[in-house]
Amino acid sequence: MRVIFMGTPDYATTILKSLINDSKIEVISLFAQPDKPVGRKQVLTPPDTKKFLIENEINIPIFQPNKLRDKENIEIIKNLNPDFIIVAAYGQILPKAILDITPCINLHASLLPAYRGASPIQSSLLNSDKFSGVTSMLMDVGLDTGDILGFRFVEVGDKNVVELFNTLAEEASKLTIITLKNFSNIKPLKQNSALASYSPKITKNDGLVEFKNAKDIYAKFKAFYFWPEIFISSGLKLKEINLIDEDKSFNEGEILEIREDSIIVGCNKGSIEILKVQPKSKKAMDVLSYLRGKRLNTKDIFN
């Protein structure tokens, strides 16, 4: 079974590993996004999938086109003569010319038709879903609108985005193998677009929170734990928090209690516990050190 794999971040790497480790599947090439400058020093850094192949000395051709839709890239894919193209968080839309070459299967980190689009895992956490999952889908020209080939469910629990991301990556790696090996016997299921929801691309401003609803703040904390994190209007990041109460009403941002290693802050609805913070352009610190520096006490407004 000759497979082209298209994927860029570590979610995709987990799936790529499962394909490489299966003796009945031959990964004939990797397509990933181009290397990008990272960090303050803007060091040119390869995507996680490429890094995995290089570090493990796995001899699979790597392609990193700026525009997959260019004719020369379409010809490369045709000449590779794949049985399948597997796509997982690749970062570019596959044009119809590629979709027509061979079955293209996408591993999307939601239970479609829920959360089509760029940020399905974050959207699931923002909505406090009890269950999440991954879908294998036969790709078409729409945005995550193709026929469904398989599902795997997971319980969200109290996972943050990194933990849920890793769980779904493992489930996606299993589902990929199951889908490929049973492809000829699967009857694709059309999505019900009337039930569809969309997950937009996350921006830095999405991390801004106000002390209005404690449950919403905690959902954002879990969803944006990796990036952009959550912060208040002063730029102060809330690095470690817990949800204390969802229903009681307090003054917005009032420090209700100072504990041994944390504080309780009230919201219009509910309250949260804050343990660690990070002032703008400074290192993370315990919240009590921050309070002493700002000379804040109970009944003061946390800012």
VOPAGU-2260 file (C-alpha; in pm, 1 decimal, decimal comma):
REM VOPAGU-2260
SITE   aa  ch    i         X         Y         Z
SITE  MET   A    0       0,0       0,0       0,0
SITE  ARG   A    1     178,6     312,2    -126,6
SITE  VAL   A    2      94,5     621,7      79,7
SITE  ILE   A    3     187,7     988,0      49,8
SITE  PHE   A    4     165,3    1156,6     389,0
SITE  MET   A    5      87,0    1526,5     422,7
SITE  GLY   A    6     124,8    1673,8     771,5
SITE  THR   A    7     321,3    1933,9     960,8
SITE  PRO   A    8     294,0    1949,6    1346,4
SITE  ASP   A    9     344,3    1683,2    1614,3
SITE  TYR   A   10     -19,8    1568,7    1581,8
SITE  ALA   A   11      73,7    1460,6    1230,1
SITE  THR   A   12     400,9    1304,3    1346,3
SITE  THR   A   13     213,9    1060,9    1571,1
SITE  ILE   A   14      10,7     943,9    1271,9
SITE  LEU   A   15     317,7     928,7    1048,0
SITE  LYS   A   16     491,9     701,3    1299,8
SITE  SER   A   17     203,0     452,3    1292,2
SITE  LEU   A   18     215,5     438,0     911,8
SITE  ILE   A   19     591,7     384,8     903,3
SITE  ASN   A   20     571,1     110,4    1167,2
SITE  ASP   A   21     310,7     -90,5     973,6
SITE  SER   A   22     473,9    -352,1     751,2
SITE  LYS   A   23     189,8    -346,5     496,7
SITE  ILE   A   24     214,2      28,6     436,3
SITE  GLU   A   25     491,6     205,3     244,8
SITE  VAL   A   26     518,6     578,9     305,0
SITE  ILE   A   27     662,7     697,4     -25,1
SITE  SER   A   28     694,8    1068,6      59,6
SITE  LEU   A   29     625,6    1337,2     316,3
SITE  PHE   A   30     473,5    1672,4     225,9
SITE  ALA   A   31     505,5    1935,1     499,3
SITE  GLN   A   32     498,6    2311,2     531,7
SITE  PRO   A   33     827,2    2495,0     461,1
SITE  ASP   A   34    1078,7    2552,4     742,5
SITE  LYS   A   35     991,0    2867,2     939,3
SITE  PRO   A   36    1184,5    3113,7    1158,8
SITE  VAL   A   37    1104,6    3055,7    1526,6
SITE  GLY   A   38    1168,9    3251,8    1846,4
SITE  ARG   A   39    1328,9    3585,4    1913,4
SITE  LYS   A   40    1637,6    3492,3    1713,4
SITE  GLN   A   41    1419,6    3372,2    1425,4
SITE  VAL   A   42    1605,7    3043,0    1388,1
SITE  LEU   A   43    1494,3    2858,2    1074,4
SITE  THR   A   44    1321,7    2546,5    1210,7
SITE  PRO   A   45    1184,1    2240,7    1028,0
SITE  PRO   A   46     827,1    2121,8    1092,7
SITE  ASP   A   47     787,8    1840,6    1343,1
SITE  THR   A   48     721,5    1569,2    1083,2
SITE  LYS   A   49    1038,1    1653,6     888,6
SITE  LYS   A   50    1239,4    1676,2    1210,2
SITE  PHE   A   51    1120,9    1327,9    1309,4
SITE  LEU   A   52    1237,6    1174,0     980,7
SITE  ILE   A   53    1577,4    1346,1     992,5
SITE  GLU   A   54    1648,7    1269,7    1359,6
SITE  ASN   A   55    1559,1     903,5    1311,8
SITE  GLU   A   56    1745,9     877,2     979,8
SITE  ILE   A   57    1433,9     754,6     799,7
SITE  ASN   A   58    1495,6     771,3     427,5
SITE  ILE   A   59    1165,4     907,6     292,7
SITE  PRO   A   60    1165,2    1190,0      34,4
SITE  ILE   A   61    1048,8    1521,5     183,3
SITE  PHE   A   62     869,5    1792,1     -14,2
SITE  GLN   A   63     792,9    2137,8     128,4
SITE  PRO   A   64     619,1    2337,5    -144,5
SITE  ASN   A   65     506,5    2692,2     -76,8
SITE  LYS   A   66     204,4    2631,2    -297,9
SITE  LEU   A   67      86,6    2273,3    -330,2
SITE  ARG   A   68    -146,8    2372,9    -615,6
SITE  ASP   A   69     141,8    2461,8    -850,5
SITE  LYS   A   70     155,4    2236,9   -1158,5
SITE  GLU   A   71     501,2    2096,8   -1083,3
SITE  ASN   A   72     385,9    1972,2    -740,7
SITE  ILE   A   73      77,2    1808,6    -887,8
SITE  GLU   A   74     299,7    1631,7   -1139,9
SITE  ILE   A   75     533,8    1512,2    -862,9
SITE  ILE   A   76     238,5    1355,1    -681,4
SITE  LYS   A   77     106,6    1191,8    -999,0
SITE  ASN   A   78     448,8    1044,2   -1076,0
SITE  LEU   A   79     477,5     900,5    -724,1
SITE  ASN   A   80     171,5     688,0    -810,4
SITE  PRO   A   81      22,6     664,8    -457,3
SITE  ASP   A   82    -261,5     434,6    -356,9
SITE  PHE   A   83    -369,2     688,4     -93,3
SITE  ILE   A   84    -284,5    1036,0      29,2
SITE  ILE   A   85    -318,0    1074,3     405,8
SITE  VAL   A   86    -360,4    1431,2     533,0
SITE  ALA   A   87    -331,4    1542,1     897,0
SITE  ALA   A   88    -293,8    1909,0     992,4
SITE  TYR   A   89     -99,1    1978,5     673,8
SITE  GLY   A   90    -176,3    2350,0     656,2
SITE  GLN   A   91    -264,8    2382,3     286,7
SITE  ILE   A   92    -584,4    2310,6      95,9
SITE  LEU   A   93    -560,4    2024,7    -152,9
SITE  PRO   A   94    -674,3    2137,5    -500,1
SITE  LYS   A   95    -916,9    1926,3    -702,4
SITE  ALA   A   96    -633,1    1822,3    -932,6
SITE  ILE   A   97    -474,4    1633,4    -641,8
SITE  LEU   A   98    -803,1    1504,3    -500,3
SITE  ASP   A   99    -866,5    1342,1    -841,5
SITE  ILE   A  100    -537,5    1148,7    -841,2
SITE  THR   A  101    -623,0     897,7    -568,2
SITE  PRO   A  102    -836,7     875,5    -250,4
SITE  CYS   A  103    -729,7    1152,0     -10,5
SITE  ILE   A  104    -810,6    1080,8     353,1
SITE  ASN   A  105    -803,2    1351,2     619,1
SITE  LEU   A  106    -772,9    1284,3     993,0
SITE  HIS   A  107    -967,3    1571,4    1149,4
SITE  ALA   A  108    -954,7    1625,8    1525,4
SITE  SER   A  109   -1328,7    1652,5    1586,4
SITE  LEU   A  110   -1643,1    1448,0    1552,9
SITE  LEU   A  111   -1756,8    1586,8    1218,2
SITE  PRO   A  112   -1963,9    1774,2    1119,9
SITE  ALA   A  113   -1881,5    1950,6    1448,7
SITE  TYR   A  114   -1592,1    2199,3    1440,3
SITE  ARG   A  115   -1494,2    2205,3    1077,5
SITE  GLY   A  116   -1197,1    2434,8    1027,7
SITE  ALA   A  117    -870,9    2536,5    1188,5
SITE  SER   A  118    -909,4    2491,3    1565,4
SITE  PRO   A  119   -1139,0    2195,9    1645,1
SITE  ILE   A  120    -963,7    2092,4    1968,7
SITE  GLN   A  121    -972,8    2443,7    2114,3
SITE  SER   A  122   -1337,2    2482,6    2012,3
SITE  SER   A  123   -1432,0    2161,9    2189,7
SITE  LEU   A  124   -1267,6    2284,8    2510,2
SITE  LEU   A  125   -1418,2    2633,0    2483,6
SITE  ASN   A  126   -1762,0    2472,6    2468,5
SITE  SER   A  127   -1686,2    2243,5    2765,5
SITE  ASP   A  128   -1775,7    1933,0    2564,1
SITE  LYS   A  129   -1782,9    1606,7    2756,0
SITE  PHE   A  130   -1666,4    1410,2    2451,6
SITE  SER   A  131   -1432,6    1481,8    2163,3
SITE  GLY   A  132   -1286,5    1260,3    1897,8
SITE  VAL   A  133   -1125,3    1221,6    1559,5
SITE  THR   A  134   -1281,3    1155,6    1218,9
SITE  SER   A  135   -1131,9     994,7     910,3
SITE  MET   A  136   -1285,1    1163,2     609,4
SITE  LEU   A  137   -1272,5    1121,7     232,8
SITE  MET   A  138   -1164,4    1467,1     121,4
SITE  ASP   A  139   -1353,7    1683,6    -127,6
SITE  VAL   A  140   -1316,7    2046,3    -236,0
SITE  GLY   A  141   -1508,1    2180,8      68,8
SITE  LEU   A  142   -1371,6    2269,7     412,2
SITE  ASP   A  143   -1390,1    1940,8     606,0
SITE  THR   A  144   -1715,0    1852,7     426,0
SITE  GLY   A  145   -1617,9    1513,9     282,0
SITE  ASP   A  146   -1784,0    1179,7     349,8
SITE  ILE   A  147   -1703,0    1016,8     683,2
SITE  LEU   A  148   -1506,9     689,7     686,0
SITE  GLY   A  149   -1466,7     636,8    1061,3
SITE  PHE   A  150   -1477,6     786,2    1412,5
SITE  ARG   A  151   -1298,1     739,5    1740,5
SITE  PHE   A  152   -1440,4     894,9    2059,5
SITE  VAL   A  153   -1255,4    1018,0    2369,4
SITE  GLU   A  154   -1374,2    1160,0    2700,2
SITE  VAL   A  155   -1246,6    1514,4    2751,5
SITE  GLY   A  156   -1247,5    1514,8    3133,8
SITE  ASP   A  157   -1028,9    1795,7    3269,3
SITE  LYS   A  158    -771,1    1780,2    2990,1
SITE  ASN   A  159    -611,6    2098,6    2861,2
SITE  VAL   A  160    -544,1    2149,3    2490,4
SITE  VAL   A  161    -200,5    1982,5    2500,2
SITE  GLU   A  162    -329,9    1673,1    2679,5
SITE  LEU   A  163    -634,8    1642,6    2454,8
SITE  PHE   A  164    -418,7    1706,0    2148,6
SITE  ASN   A  165    -190,8    1415,4    2243,8
SITE  THR   A  166    -483,7    1184,0    2318,4
SITE  LEU   A  167    -650,6    1260,7    1986,7
SITE  ALA   A  168    -323,0    1214,5    1798,8
SITE  GLU   A  169    -294,4     860,4    1937,6
SITE  GLU   A  170    -655,8     786,1    1844,6
SITE  ALA   A  171    -601,5     932,0    1497,1
SITE  SER   A  172    -296,9     709,7    1443,7
SITE  LYS   A  173    -507,1     399,7    1520,7
SITE  LEU   A  174    -798,1     519,2    1307,7
SITE  THR   A  175    -568,5     583,2    1010,6
SITE  ILE   A  176    -453,1     222,2    1000,3
SITE  ILE   A  177    -806,6      87,6    1047,5
SITE  THR   A  178    -939,4     311,8     769,2
SITE  LEU   A  179    -666,1     218,1     521,2
SITE  LYS   A  180    -688,4    -155,4     579,9
SITE  ASN   A  181   -1068,7    -159,6     557,0
SITE  PHE   A  182   -1112,0     106,5     290,2
SITE  SER   A  183   -1261,4    -122,5      26,6
SITE  ASN   A  184   -1531,1    -239,8     270,7
SITE  ILE   A  185   -1626,9     100,7     413,0
SITE  LYS   A  186   -1947,4     266,1     296,0
SITE  PRO   A  187   -1878,9     641,8     327,6
SITE  LEU   A  188   -2133,2     837,3     532,4
SITE  LYS   A  189   -2240,0    1180,1     406,1
SITE  GLN   A  190   -2215,0    1460,4     660,0
SITE  ASN   A  191   -2530,5    1637,5     772,3
SITE  SER   A  192   -2434,8    1997,5     699,5
SITE  ALA   A  193   -2734,2    2123,4     896,8
SITE  LEU   A  194   -2549,7    2008,7    1211,1
SITE  ALA   A  195   -2216,5    2161,7    1111,0
SITE  SER   A  196   -2023,3    2406,8    1326,6
SITE  TYR   A  197   -1701,7    2592,0    1251,9
SITE  SER   A  198   -1378,7    2654,5    1440,9
SITE  PRO   A  199   -1195,9    2967,7    1328,6
SITE  LYS   A  200    -823,1    3026,3    1341,3
SITE  ILE   A  201    -706,5    3128,9    1690,4
SITE  THR   A  202    -561,5    3478,3    1731,2
SITE  LYS   A  203    -356,8    3622,4    2015,8
SITE  ASN   A  204    -645,6    3847,4    2120,7
SITE  ASP   A  205    -860,6    3540,2    2188,5
SITE  GLY   A  206    -662,9    3493,3    2511,3
SITE  LEU   A  207    -799,0    3812,1    2670,9
SITE  VAL   A  208   -1025,7    3738,4    2969,7
SITE  GLU   A  209   -1235,0    3946,2    3209,9
SITE  PHE   A  210   -1356,6    3837,5    3551,7
SITE  LYS   A  211   -1714,7    3791,8    3440,6
SITE  ASN   A  212   -1774,6    3416,7    3416,5
SITE  ALA   A  213   -1540,5    3177,0    3599,2
SITE  LYS   A  214   -1641,3    2874,2    3393,1
SITE  ASP   A  215   -1564,9    3058,1    3069,4
SITE  ILE   A  216   -1225,7    3172,4    3200,0
SITE  TYR   A  217   -1133,2    2816,3    3294,6
SITE  ALA   A  218   -1248,7    2686,3    2955,0
SITE  LYS   A  219   -1026,9    2944,8    2784,8
SITE  PHE   A  220    -738,1    2851,8    3014,0
SITE  LYS   A  221    -759,9    2489,2    2900,1
SITE  ALA   A  222    -818,7    2574,1    2533,4
SITE  PHE   A  223    -536,6    2827,9    2508,1
SITE  TYR   A  224    -293,6    2661,5    2748,0
SITE  PHE   A  225     -25,9    2623,9    2479,1
SITE  TRP   A  226     -97,4    2945,5    2285,6
SITE  PRO   A  227    -191,4    3227,9    2318,0
SITE  GLU   A  228    -250,7    3154,5    2690,8
SITE  ILE   A  229    -494,7    3372,0    2886,1
SITE  PHE   A  230    -429,3    3723,5    3013,4
SITE  ILE   A  231    -615,6    4020,6    3159,6
SITE  SER   A  232    -627,8    4373,8    3015,6
SITE  SER   A  233    -301,3    4475,3    3188,0
SITE  GLY   A  234    -120,4    4199,9    2993,0
SITE  LEU   A  235     -77,5    3983,7    3304,4
SITE  LYS   A  236     -90,6    3615,6    3207,9
SITE  LEU   A  237    -276,6    3371,6    3432,0
SITE  LYS   A  238     -36,3    3076,6    3412,5
SITE  GLU   A  239    -199,5    2834,0    3655,2
SITE  ILE   A  240    -562,9    2848,4    3767,2
SITE  ASN   A  241    -843,2    2626,2    3894,4
SITE  LEU   A  242   -1219,9    2662,0    3879,0
SITE  ILE   A  243   -1362,6    2702,8    4230,7
SITE  ASP   A  244   -1727,1    2799,4    4183,0
SITE  GLU   A  245   -1955,5    2836,9    3880,8
SITE  ASP   A  246   -2268,5    2996,3    4024,8
SITE  LYS   A  247   -2217,9    3242,0    4310,4
SITE  SER   A  248   -2206,8    3612,3    4232,2
SITE  PHE   A  249   -1912,6    3833,3    4334,6
SITE  ASN   A  250   -1766,4    4169,7    4248,3
SITE  GLU   A  251   -1573,4    4143,9    3924,0
SITE  GLY   A  252   -1205,5    4075,7    3997,8
SITE  GLU   A  253   -1228,6    4110,6    4377,6
SITE  ILE   A  254    -966,8    3918,4    4576,5
SITE  LEU   A  255   -1188,9    3706,1    4802,3
SITE  GLU   A  256    -925,2    3506,4    4987,0
SITE  ILE   A  257    -547,0    3474,8    5012,6
SITE  ARG   A  258    -437,3    3117,0    5073,9
SITE  GLU   A  259    -101,1    2959,0    5149,3
SITE  ASP   A  260       6,0    2941,8    4783,3
SITE  SER   A  261    -285,2    3090,7    4586,8
SITE  ILE   A  262    -564,0    3346,1    4582,3
SITE  ILE   A  263    -936,1    3324,8    4510,6
SITE  VAL   A  264   -1070,5    3587,6    4273,4
SITE  GLY   A  265   -1440,8    3654,1    4228,7
SITE  CYS   A  266   -1628,7    3691,4    3902,1
SITE  ASN   A  267   -1975,7    3820,2    3824,3
SITE  LYS   A  268   -2055,2    3450,3    3810,5
SITE  GLY   A  269   -1835,2    3207,6    3999,8
SITE  SER   A  270   -1476,1    3229,3    4121,9
SITE  ILE   A  271   -1131,2    3101,0    4027,6
SITE  GLU   A  272    -813,9    3009,4    4210,5
SITE  ILE   A  273    -493,1    3165,4    4075,2
SITE  LEU   A  274    -156,0    3009,0    4161,5
SITE  LYS   A  275      93,1    3147,2    3907,2
SITE  VAL   A  276     104,8    3458,5    3691,8
SITE  GLN   A  277     342,2    3623,4    3445,9
SITE  PRO   A  278     364,2    4003,4    3420,0
SITE  LYS   A  279     426,8    4148,1    3075,5
SITE  SER   A  280     792,0    4107,7    2964,4
SITE  LYS   A  281     883,1    3927,8    3290,3
SITE  LYS   A  282     923,2    3569,5    3407,3
SITE  ALA   A  283     641,3    3363,8    3557,5
SITE  MET   A  284     603,6    3388,7    3936,2
SITE  ASP   A  285     384,8    3264,5    4217,5
SITE  VAL   A  286      80,2    3482,9    4265,7
SITE  LEU   A  287     164,9    3575,0    4627,1
SITE  SER   A  288     492,5    3735,7    4515,5
SITE  TYR   A  289     296,2    3930,9    4257,5
SITE  LEU   A  290      47,5    4047,1    4523,5
SITE  ARG   A  291     325,3    4168,3    4752,0
SITE  GLY   A  292     484,2    4362,6    4466,9
SITE  LYS   A  293     151,9    4526,7    4380,9
SITE  ARG   A  294      53,1    4570,9    4750,5
SITE  LEU   A  295    -279,6    4401,8    4692,9
SITE  ASN   A  296    -488,4    4244,0    4966,4
SITE  THR   A  297    -831,4    4090,3    5015,9
SITE  LYS   A  298   -1119,8    4305,4    4888,1
SITE  ASP   A  299    -883,9    4475,9    4640,4
SITE  ILE   A  300    -944,0    4433,3    4267,1
SITE  PHE   A  301    -691,9    4197,8    4109,2
SITE  ASN   A  302    -513,8    4364,8    3817,7
